[in-house]
Amino acid sequence: MDFADIEDKITDALRQDVSVLKTVETFGGDIAKELPGLPVQYPAAYVSFAGSEFKPSDGPNHTQKADFNIFVAVKNAKGNKAIRKSAGGA
């Protein structure tokens, strides 16, 4: 199993278990820069491989820890002021 397979399993689980999501995709770019230009149906979730760490174990064997990020995007037509108020802000 490679990292792409793991990303696919994560997106499959999100599609199945979080039915409110309208967009569930893998993403390999800079989410902060590219999300505003994407044709997104909100709410959306993007799964991204974040890196891995190899650790040697016995002889030729090793263990590998892989990290994945899940970015969730929602659209609020009321603006940031409404978000702050609903979160207990001013």
Secondary structure, 3 states (H helix, E strand, C coil): CCHHHHHHHHHHHHHHHCCCCCEEEECCCCHHHHHHHCCCCCCEEEEEEEEEEEEECCCCCEEEEEEEEEEEECCCCCCHHHHHHHCCCC
